[in-house]
Amino acid sequence: MTSARPLQNRVDPLGALWATPERGRLMGNRGGRFHDDKRRIGRRQWASRQWIACACEFKNRRREVFGRGYTELFFRDEPTALAAGHRPCFECRRAEALAFQAAFPGVKPSAPAMDARLHEERQDPARWARLAVLESLPEGAMVLWSGAAHLKAGGRLWPWSFGAYGAPKAAPGAKVAALTPPSILAALAAGYRPRIEGTPLAGEDVKNGPRRRA
């Protein structure tokens, strides 16, 4: 069954779910099903602590979105998924999941241990109240600045949207609120490189498109 209207399963950097035509580059879930039989989302927007970000294509599998299985979600890119508190999937993105695990705080934490830590951080009522100087945050972090979500990439701030990023802005010394959970910020600082498209971290020139690589 298909829907003439987008489902409420597009995730923004704050973790909220929206109905918008842009699907994004990654899909994922929040540990199970939380939509109803009419494919609607209620007040509860997660099923368990296992929040993951997956590849949109894997082994030619086909799914009925919002069918009888888990509630499928979509992200503009990986920094968006990370900011919302989702980690890489160990099945369809195994190499990235292992790199994330190696960079995550602690001595090779298990997937359940990472899920438990991230769940605590997602539930922290003071999560977005702590300000930081932009330069203190790692590349790939998502922040609130001037009342809107921005990605830090190439030392600049890129206005976020469900479509393309806006033109980058230099903001030296800016006070920002980190949307990305603390443990994921630590993983980024320790060297985890997320999938970022449309910014210098992806090897792209915003004006002229992708740069050729040797």
N, C-alpha and C positions, 0 to 999 in steps of 0.2 A: 504494500500500500504506500502511496506517495502523498505528500502534503503540498497543497498549493502555496502555503505560507511557510516561511522558515520556522523550524522548531526552536524552542528556547534552550539552546545548547551551545551557544558561542560564549566563550569565557573571556572576561576582561582581566587586566592585571590585578584587580582587587578580588578576583575570584567570583564575581557576580556573573549570572547567566542571562544572556540576551537572545532575542530572535532577530537575526540580521542575515542578509543573503551571503555575506562573505564567510566561507567555510574555514579558511586558514590552511596551514601546512602540516599540522599535527592533530591527531585525535587522542582521546584518552577516556578515563572514567574515574569515578570516585568510589570504587570498591563494590559495585553492584548496581541494582536497579532502584531508582527513586522517582521515576515517572509513573503516571497512572495508565489505565487501559485506554484513555483518550489522548495519550501522548502529551500530557500536561505535567508541569513541574509545580509542586506545592511549596510549602514553606521550608521543608527539609530539603536541602540541596546536596546531600551526600549520603552514601549507604554505609561505608565503613572508613577506617583510617587509611586504607590503601588507595591513595590518589596517585595515578600514574599518567604519563604522557607517552603516546604510542605513535608508530608510523601509520600513515594513512593507507599504505599498501603493504601487505605482508603475505607471502606464499599464496597469492591469488585468492585469499579468503574474501567472502562476500557476507555482509551483514545487513539485516533489516534494522535501520536506525530507529531507536525507541520501540523495538519489538519486545519479545518476551525475555530477552537477555538483559545485560546491564545497560545503563543509560549512557549512550555515546555522547562525548563532548568534543568540541573542536577549538583549537587555539590558533591565533594568528601566526605565532612562531614559538620557539622554545623559551625565550626570556619571559614571554607572557605566561606560559605554563608554569615556569619556575616561580614567578612572582605570585601566582595563585596557589602555590604550595604543592605542585605536582612534580614527581621525580621521573626519570626515564624508566621505561619498562624493561625488565630483564629478559623478556622473550623476544619481542620484535626489534628492540634497540639494545641488544646485549652489550656490544662494545662500548656504547655511550653509558649504559647503566654501570658497567664495571669501572669506567673512568670516573663517573660521579661517585660511586661507592669509595673509590680510593681517595678522592678529594674531600669526602664528607668528614666532619669532625668525629674523632674516635678512631679506634683500631679496627679497621675493616668491619664496620657495623653491618649487621644483617639487614635485609629488606624490612622485616617487621620492626627492627630497632629504629631504622630511619623513619618509617611510617609513624611510629609512636612519637618520636621527637618532633617531626613536622606537624603532627596533629596538635601537639601542645602549643607550638608556635602559631599555628593558624587560629587557635582559640584564644590567644592572648588578647585581652581587651585593649591593651596599650600598644598593640602591634604597630600602628601607624602614627603614634604620637611622639615617637623619639626622632629628633632631628639629627642630621649628620652633615658634615661638610662634604660636598660632592667629591672632592679629591680623595676622601677616605674610603670611598666605596669602590669595589672592583668593576671592571668592564663586564657588561652583561647584566648589571643590576637594573631593576626597574624602580623608579622613584616617583613621588608626588612632588611637583614643583609648579608654582604659579597656578595651583588648583587643578592640575591635570597630570595624567600619567606620562612619564618620559622614560626612554631607555638611555642608559649611559653607554656610549660606544665611541671609540676614537677620542675619548676625553671630552666629548660634547653630549648635549642632551637632545634626543630625537623625540618629538611629539608622537605619542602612540595613537593609533586608531585601528579599527578592525580591518581597514584596507592598508594603504601605504603609510609609512612613517612620514611625518612632516619634515621640513627643512631643519637641519641641525642648528643648535644654538650654543654658543660658547657662554659659559656661566661660571667663571672662576670664583671660588669661594662661596658658591651658592649653598644656602641651607636647604636641605631636602629631607623628605621623609621616605625611608626605604620601604617599598612594598614587598620586595623579595624577602622571605623569611631569613632569620639570622644564620641558620645552619647552611642554607643554600648560598648565602653571601660568603660564608666561610669556604664552601666548596669552590665557588668562583674565584676567590682570592688564592686558593691553593692550586689553581690551574685548570679547573674544569672549563672547557670551552663549549658553550651552547651553540645550537644552530641559530644563526642570526642572518636574516636576509634583508637586503636593502640598506646596509650600513657598511662601513669599512671593515668590520670584523668578518663580513661575509665575502670580502674581496670584490666588492662592487663599488662603482662610482655612481652616486645618486643621480647625477645629471646625464651621464653617458651610458649607463647600464653596466653589465658585468664586464670586468677586465679579463682579458685572456690570460691564462696561466700556462707556464711552460710545462 
